[in-house]
Amino acid sequence: MSIAHRIRLEDVTVLSDDWYVLKKTTFSFQRGDGKWQRQSRETYDRGNGATILLYDPHRRTVVLTRQFRYPAFVNGHDDLLIETPAGLLDNADPEKRIRAETEEETGFRVREVRQVFDAFMSPGSVTERLHFFVGEYEPGDRASQGGGNEAEGEDIAVLEVGIDKALAMIASGTIRDGKTIMLLQYAALNLLPPAASSAQAEQC
C-alpha cells in the first residue's frame, strides 16, 4: 500500500556531502486521524548494501570477519567488530557486488549464493536497505588471504568458527553487529540446526 499521498515535502537542505549525504527534510504527514502534522527529520544516505554468511554444512562452520569500526568504538565497543562480509552496492547488482566484496574481504571465491531477505537496518535515520545472502563454501574455495582494500583503510582478519561457537559469541556479547546476528540466527534455524535436531529428523 502506497502512502505517498500522505506526505507533502516542504523543504530539503543538504547538511553534509562529504563521505555520504546528510539531509534535513521538512514535510507534513497525514496522521491516522486525518490531521496533517508538520515534522522535520535528518536522513543519512550511504546507499544500499549487501552482506553474506558463508557456511560449510558438513563441518558446521561459518566465515566471519573482524575489523575496526570507529562509530562502534566511540560508543563504548573497545575492540574490533566481528561481522559477516558486507559492502555497499555502488549501484551494482546485489549478487554481483557481494561476490566481489566477499573475495576482497575474505579471499573466498563464492560459488552459488542465495538472497534470503532484505531489511532496513536503522530506518529512523539511515536510508540504507541491506540485502542478506547465504552461500556454501569449502576450504578449497579460498583463492587469497583477503584482508580488504588498504586504500580504503580496511585491515580485515578472517575467522572460521563453528556455528555453535558463533551463537555462543552472540550470547556473551562478543558478536554485537546486527546484520551478523540476523544471519547467524537464520543459519541456526534454517541451514545449520543443532546436531541433535538433525539426528532426530533423520530418524523420523
N, C-alpha and C positions, 0 to 999 in steps of 0.2 A: 504494500500500500504506500503510495507516494504521499509525502507531507509537504511537498514544495509549496503548495497553496497556502500553507500556514506560516510561511516565512517571508518577511519583507526586509530586504537588505537596505540599510540606510547609509553606512559608511564603512570603508575598508582602509586601514592605514598599515603600511609596512613598517614594522618597528626595527627589524633586522634582516639583512640579506647577506650574511657572511658565510657561515658554514652551511646552514639551511635557512628557511624563510619563516620568520615570526611575524604574524599579523594580528592586529586588533580590529575586530569587526563589531559594529553596532547594528542591531537588527531588532525587528519586532516579531514576536512569536505568538501565535494564537493558541491560548490555553484550552484545556478540555472543556471549560465552561463557556467558550466562545469569546472571552475577553482577550484583547491584544496587550501584550506586556513587552516593554522595551528592555532589551538586555544587551550586555557587552561581554565579549569573550575574546581571549587570546588563543590563537591556534599555531602550533609549531608543525610546519610541513617539511618532513625529511624524505618524502617519497615512500613508496611501498617496499616491502621486503619479503624474503623467503628464508625459511630455516628447515633443517632436516635432521632426523635421527637415523644414523646408520646402525643397523643391528645385525648380529650373527645369530640366527635361530638355533644353530647347532651347539654353539658354545655359550649361548645366552649372554652375549656381551654387547655393549654399545660403545660408540666412539663419541667422545666429548672433547671440548677444547678448554683451555684455561688462559686467560689474558687479563691485562689491566684495564679497568673501566673507571675513568676519573669520576663520573657522576655517582657511581656506587661508592667510591672511596670517600667523597666529601659528605656522603650521607651515612657514614659510620661503618662501611664494609672495608676493614683494614686487611684486605687480602686480594689475591687475584680472583676473578669471577669464572666459575665453571659454567659452560654453555654448550648448546648444540651449535654446529656450524651455521652461520647465517650471513646475510648480506642484503644490501639494497638492490632493487631491480634495475635502477637507472634506465627505465623504460624498456627493459628486455623482457622476454617471456620468462615467467617464474621458474619453470622447469629447467630451461637453458641456463638461467642465471645461477640456480642452486647447484647445478652440476659443476660449473666453473668455480664457484665460491668454495665448494667442498674440497676440490682438489687443491686450490690455493691455500686453504687453511690447514687441511689435514694430510694432504698427499694422496688420499684415496680417490681412485678413479671410479666414479659411480656408474653402475650399470643401469638397472631398472629402478625408477623412482615412482612413487605414488603420492598424490596430494590427498590428505585425509580431511583437512578442514582449513578455513581461514578465519582470522579474528582481528578485531581492533584491540590493541594491547593497552592503550591508555586514552580512551575516547573523550575524556574530559578536557584534554588539551592537545593531544598529538593526533594528527590525521592518519598516521601510518596504518595500513592494513597488511597483516602478515600472513603469508601462505605457508602452511605446515606440510612438510613432506616426510615420508619414511622410505628407506631403501635398504635392501640386504647387502651385506658385504662379506668378503672373505679376506684373511690376512694377505693373500697374494694380490689383492686389488690395490695395494698401496704402491704408487708409482714414484713417490718422492717423499721427502720429510715434511712437506707443508711448511707451516710457520707464518703464513700470511704475507702481506705486502709491506715490506720495510719502509718504503717511501711514504706510506700512509700511517706510519707509526705502529704497525702491528708487530707483535712479538708473541706468537701463539704457540703454546705447548699442546701436544695431543695426548689424550688419555683414553685408554681402553679399559673399561671396568665391567664387571658383571651387573646384570640388571638388578639383582637383589641388593648389591652394594650401593648402586646408584640410588635406589629408593631409600635406603638407609641414610644416605647422604642428604636427601631432602629432609628427612625427619630430624636429623641432627643440626640442620641449618648450614651444612657445608655447601649444598647447592641451593641458591636463592634466586636464580634467574627464572622469570616467569615462563618464557617460552620453553625452556628446558624442562621445567616441572610438568608442563602440559604434555609434552611429547613423551616423557618418561612414564607418566600415568597412562597415556594412551597405549604405550607399548605393554605395560603391565596388564592392561585389560584385554588387549586385542592381539598382541604379537608374541609376547613372552610371558605367558601366565605362569604362576608358581608351579614348580615341578610336580608337587603333589596333586594339583588340579589336573595337570596334563595326564598323569598316570591314571587318575580316576576316570577321565574322559575316555581313555583308551579301553578301559575295562567295560564300559557301558555298551 
